[in-house]
Amino acid sequence: MNSASISILQYKGKFTFERIGILLNDLKNKKDTYQIDPVQYKKLLTLMIEILENVLKYSDRFEVFVMDHPDYQPEFELNLNEDGFILTSRNPVRDKDKKEISRRIYKINTSDEDELKKIYRDTITNGIFTEKGGAGLGFIEMAKITTNTLVFSFKPIEKGFSYFELSLHINHLEEEDHG
Amino acid sequence: MDNLIIPATDFTPSVIFKIESGHMELSGVSRPEDVASFYEGPLGWLSKLEESIQNTPEYKYELPELRFSFKMTYFNSGSSKYMIQILRRLRNLTRIGVDVNIDWYYEEGDDKMQDDGEDLAEAVELNFNYIEV
């Protein structure tokens, strides 16, 4: 985070369905303070739900792990800088899943708008969903909204585990977008 | 068949399936904590309707034209796969001769909701009527 960034929301700890509700409510309470345009607010809300639910989906698998490694608890932050809003999540992942996560995001990042639509339709029609969702639909939704690339990295924690960081950027609205 | 009415909550949409009038509606927000469990009811109802017609073909002549209105303000990616399942069941009904109209509502300026409707319509090969409100 550069020095010109303003922190709007920050949370580190256990992720639950209720916690997501609290964070969404926090954003609602701050939208006037930061004069967030209704169009931007809806985008932020949608992205927040997708990024937070993505962390929540897998968080129960790492409950024991984060008890032993409290520095690597799941984390979310929303910052504002001169270019726009930045939503960032961090959470532990298993190293064996890194390749598939990277493959999905790379495919999305290298697709144009029409290709992204095709991936969405193919995924929703033929995707293999798990009980918790999966099939990468969340990443596709995020890309459809941000129109920027999904920025991600893995930081090694210890053998078999890494800390996954995902950042989503929403640019400030251009004048014509205000309607 | 009985009607299916489920009131909306902060996280789940309102469901109104009224068989005698043909009025069917899904409206509001969809990000349930347990998405599979929530959609079990609406999907089961549509499957039961399809089964009833298959078992008693003359039943379809007693049915009014079905008008299904999607009036969603937001649905998460986890709900998308259940939207598609609802639409597939509606498509099955059209294939056995039931008249089904699908109205997709979106708020003025909500391009994403309109796009989502177009994506779903194309994925299931059904025609939607798009209504800006």
Boltz contact constraints between the chains, C-beta under 6 A:
constraints:
  - contact:
      token1: [A, 17]
      token2: [B, 33]
      max_distance: 6.0
  - contact:
      token1: [A, 49]
      token2: [B, 31]
      max_distance: 6.0
  - contact:
      token1: [A, 49]
      token2: [B, 76]
      max_distance: 6.0
  - contact:
      token1: [A, 120]
      token2: [B, 119]
      max_distance: 6.0
  - contact:
      token1: [A, 121]
      token2: [B, 119]
      max_distance: 6.0
  - contact:
      token1: [A, 121]
      token2: [B, 122]
      max_distance: 6.0
  - contact:
      token1: [A, 121]
      token2: [B, 123]
      max_distance: 6.0
  - contact:
      token1: [A, 124]
      token2: [B, 80]
      max_distance: 6.0
  - contact:
      token1: [A, 124]
      token2: [B, 84]
      max_distance: 6.0
  - contact:
      token1: [A, 124]
      token2: [B, 123]
      max_distance: 6.0
  - contact:
      token1: [A, 125]
      token2: [B, 123]
      max_distance: 6.0
  - contact:
      token1: [A, 129]
      token2: [B, 81]
      max_distance: 6.0
  - contact:
      token1: [A, 133]
      token2: [B, 78]
      max_distance: 6.0
  - contact:
      token1: [A, 137]
      token2: [B, 77]
      max_distance: 6.0
  - contact:
      token1: [A, 138]
      token2: [B, 77]
      max_distance: 6.0
  - contact:
      token1: [A, 141]
      token2: [B, 77]
      max_distance: 6.0
